[in-house]
């Protein structure tokens, strides 16, 4: 089987601890270093994204990511949030697999996702998400993710994101109406310290547990084992 090569990982700014994503596939370190530089993260094609919006891809719920400097999340209903105004801190149609057993997030390289080389069952477990860097009134930052789906909640979530670009807002899911309530702040709140952030790519490098760049990646094999691989991993630790 031909393996796709994973590009070299960018360096994280000196103010942040560098996270190393394990190359789970068969690509060697020499292969990785020899790969021509290109952006590590990106979204899928417009055609694939359109299929997701029509309900033709998985919309399984993601969980909490690993403990890291930056992580994926949704706004807390009791905390005001504001979205980074620069498009450099937004990324759309990002393919992600979240392991419900190990509670980890894995980035699926778009070329691999669309290649047809991944098992169909695994592809169904992957979801496309839009990412927006957000700052909270308490001074923290997180990567706000919005699933690319045909569900009506997406429209409300994107409306909340746009409202949060220009002001602090409280965002709360209103189940009865299948949408979000948006409450602007009525008092002045200090602007998030955007200037302290590294690039979006560096934030994603920290938030993701690994990058899946080949079809026989360990993440893929573990999923296709139906849980058996996780049992073996636990036995090895003992």
C-alpha positions as CSV (number, residue, x, y, z in Angstrom):
1,X,0.0,0.0,0.0
2,X,1.2,3.5,-0.8
3,X,1.4,5.8,2.1
4,X,0.9,9.5,2.0
5,X,3.6,11.5,3.7
6,X,2.9,13.8,6.6
7,X,4.4,17.3,6.2
8,X,6.9,18.8,8.7
9,X,5.2,20.3,11.7
10,X,5.5,24.1,12.2
11,X,7.2,25.4,15.3
12,X,5.1,26.8,18.1
13,X,5.9,30.2,19.4
14,X,8.4,30.4,22.2
15,X,5.7,31.5,24.7
16,X,4.0,28.2,24.4
17,X,5.1,24.6,25.0
18,X,5.5,22.7,21.8
19,X,3.2,19.7,21.3
20,X,4.4,16.7,19.2
21,X,1.9,14.9,17.1
22,X,2.8,11.2,16.8
23,X,3.2,10.0,13.2
24,X,1.0,6.9,13.6
25,X,1.5,5.6,10.1
26,X,4.4,3.9,8.4
27,X,6.2,7.1,7.2
28,X,9.7,7.4,8.6
29,X,11.2,10.5,10.2
30,X,13.4,10.8,7.1
31,X,10.4,10.8,4.9
32,X,8.7,13.5,6.9
33,X,11.7,15.8,6.8
34,X,12.0,15.3,3.0
35,X,8.4,16.4,2.4
36,X,8.0,19.8,0.7
37,X,6.7,22.4,3.2
38,X,3.0,23.1,3.0
39,X,0.2,24.1,5.4
40,X,-0.4,21.3,8.0
41,X,-4.1,22.0,8.4
42,X,-6.8,22.7,5.9
43,X,-10.4,22.0,4.9
44,X,-11.9,19.6,2.3
45,X,-13.2,20.6,-1.1
46,X,-16.4,22.6,-1.6
47,X,-18.0,19.5,-3.1
48,X,-17.4,17.4,-0.1
49,X,-18.5,20.2,2.2
50,X,-21.7,20.5,0.2
51,X,-22.4,16.8,0.7
52,X,-22.0,17.2,4.4
53,X,-24.5,20.1,4.5
54,X,-27.0,17.8,2.7
55,X,-26.7,15.3,5.4
56,X,-24.5,12.8,3.5
57,X,-21.7,12.6,6.1
58,X,-21.6,11.7,9.8
59,X,-22.8,14.3,12.4
60,X,-21.8,12.3,15.5
61,X,-21.3,14.4,18.5
62,X,-17.7,15.2,19.6
63,X,-16.5,15.2,23.2
64,X,-14.0,17.0,25.3
65,X,-10.4,17.2,23.9
66,X,-7.2,16.4,25.8
67,X,-5.8,18.8,28.3
68,X,-3.8,21.3,26.4
69,X,-2.9,25.0,26.2
70,X,-5.7,25.3,23.6
71,X,-8.6,23.0,23.1
72,X,-11.8,22.6,21.1
73,X,-15.1,23.6,22.8
74,X,-18.4,25.5,22.8
75,X,-19.2,28.7,24.6
76,X,-20.3,28.3,28.2
77,X,-23.7,29.7,28.7
78,X,-22.6,31.7,31.7
79,X,-19.5,33.3,30.2
80,X,-19.3,36.1,27.6
81,X,-17.3,35.3,24.5
82,X,-15.9,37.1,21.5
83,X,-14.6,35.7,18.2
84,X,-11.3,36.8,16.7
85,X,-12.1,39.3,14.0
86,X,-9.3,38.2,11.6
87,X,-10.1,35.5,9.0
88,X,-6.6,34.1,9.7
89,X,-8.2,32.6,12.9
90,X,-11.0,30.9,11.1
91,X,-10.9,27.6,9.1
92,X,-13.8,25.9,7.4
93,X,-14.7,22.3,6.4
94,X,-12.0,20.7,8.6
95,X,-12.2,16.8,8.7
96,X,-11.9,15.5,12.3
97,X,-12.3,12.2,14.0
98,X,-13.0,12.2,17.7
99,X,-12.4,8.9,19.6
100,X,-15.2,8.5,22.1
101,X,-13.2,5.8,24.0
102,X,-9.9,7.7,24.4
103,X,-11.5,11.1,24.3
104,X,-9.0,12.4,21.7
105,X,-9.3,14.6,18.6
106,X,-7.5,13.6,15.3
107,X,-7.1,15.7,12.2
108,X,-7.7,13.8,9.0
109,X,-5.7,15.2,6.1
110,X,-8.2,16.5,3.4
111,X,-6.4,14.7,0.5
112,X,-6.6,11.4,2.4
113,X,-10.2,12.0,3.4
114,X,-11.3,12.5,-0.2
115,X,-9.0,9.9,-1.7
116,X,-11.3,6.9,-1.2
117,X,-8.5,5.0,0.5
118,X,-10.0,5.1,4.0
119,X,-12.5,2.4,5.1
120,X,-16.1,3.6,4.5
121,X,-17.0,2.9,8.1
122,X,-14.2,5.1,9.4
123,X,-15.2,7.9,6.9
124,X,-18.7,7.8,8.3
125,X,-17.2,8.4,11.8
126,X,-15.4,11.5,10.6
127,X,-17.2,14.9,10.8
128,X,-16.5,18.2,9.1
129,X,-16.3,21.2,11.3
130,X,-15.7,25.0,11.0
131,X,-13.3,26.4,13.5
132,X,-13.3,29.9,15.1
133,X,-10.8,31.2,17.7
134,X,-12.7,32.8,20.6
135,X,-11.7,34.6,23.7
136,X,-13.8,34.5,26.9
137,X,-14.4,37.3,29.4
138,X,-12.4,35.4,32.0
139,X,-9.3,35.8,29.8
140,X,-9.2,32.2,28.4
141,X,-9.2,31.2,24.8
142,X,-10.6,28.2,23.0
143,X,-11.3,26.9,19.4
144,X,-15.1,27.2,18.9
145,X,-16.2,24.4,16.5
146,X,-19.4,24.3,14.5
147,X,-20.3,21.0,12.7
148,X,-21.0,21.2,9.0
149,X,-24.4,19.6,8.9
150,X,-27.9,20.0,7.4
151,X,-29.3,20.4,11.0
152,X,-31.1,23.7,11.6
153,X,-28.8,24.3,14.6
154,X,-25.9,25.1,12.3
155,X,-27.6,28.3,11.0
156,X,-28.1,29.5,14.6
157,X,-24.5,28.7,15.6
158,X,-23.1,30.6,12.7
159,X,-25.3,33.5,13.5
160,X,-23.9,33.5,17.1
161,X,-20.4,33.4,15.7
162,X,-21.0,36.4,13.5
163,X,-22.5,38.3,16.4
164,X,-19.5,37.5,18.6
165,X,-17.1,38.9,16.0
166,X,-18.0,42.5,16.9
167,X,-18.9,42.3,20.6
168,X,-19.0,40.1,23.6
169,X,-22.1,37.9,23.8
170,X,-23.6,35.1,25.9
171,X,-24.6,32.1,23.8
172,X,-27.1,29.5,25.0
173,X,-28.7,26.6,23.2
174,X,-32.5,27.0,23.2
175,X,-33.7,23.4,22.6
176,X,-37.4,24.2,22.1
177,X,-36.6,26.4,19.1
178,X,-33.6,24.4,18.0
179,X,-31.4,27.5,17.9
180,X,-29.2,29.7,20.1
181,X,-30.1,32.7,22.1
182,X,-27.6,35.6,21.8
183,X,-27.3,38.1,24.6
184,X,-24.9,41.1,24.0
185,X,-22.9,42.3,27.0
186,X,-24.3,45.6,28.4
187,X,-21.2,46.6,30.3
188,X,-17.6,47.2,29.0
189,X,-15.4,44.1,29.0
190,X,-11.6,44.2,28.3
191,X,-10.8,43.1,24.8
192,X,-9.2,39.6,24.6
193,X,-5.4,39.7,24.3
194,X,-5.4,38.6,20.7
195,X,-1.8,39.7,20.3
196,X,-0.6,37.0,22.7
197,X,-1.9,34.2,20.5
198,X,0.3,32.1,18.2
199,X,-1.0,31.3,14.7
200,X,-4.2,29.3,14.2
201,X,-2.1,26.4,12.9
202,X,0.0,26.3,16.1
203,X,-3.2,26.4,18.2
204,X,-4.6,23.5,16.2
205,X,-1.3,21.6,16.5
206,X,-1.6,21.9,20.3
207,X,-5.3,21.0,20.3
208,X,-5.2,17.9,18.1
209,X,-3.9,14.6,19.5
210,X,-2.5,13.5,16.1
211,X,-2.6,13.9,12.3
212,X,-3.9,11.0,10.3
213,X,-2.1,11.1,6.9
214,X,-2.1,7.5,5.8
215,X,-4.9,5.0,5.5
216,X,-3.3,2.4,7.8
217,X,-2.7,5.0,10.6
218,X,-3.0,3.5,14.1
219,X,-6.1,5.7,14.7
220,X,-7.8,4.1,11.7
221,X,-6.8,0.5,12.6
222,X,-7.9,1.0,16.2
223,X,-11.4,2.2,15.1
224,X,-11.8,-0.6,12.6
225,X,-10.9,-3.2,15.3
226,X,-14.2,-2.4,17.0
227,X,-12.7,-1.8,20.3
228,X,-10.3,-4.8,20.4
229,X,-7.3,-2.6,19.9
230,X,-8.1,-0.5,22.9
231,X,-8.4,-3.6,25.1
232,X,-4.9,-4.7,23.9
233,X,-3.4,-1.3,24.7
234,X,-4.8,-1.5,28.3
235,X,-3.4,-5.0,28.7
236,X,0.0,-3.8,27.4
237,X,0.0,-1.1,30.1
238,X,-0.5,-3.7,32.8
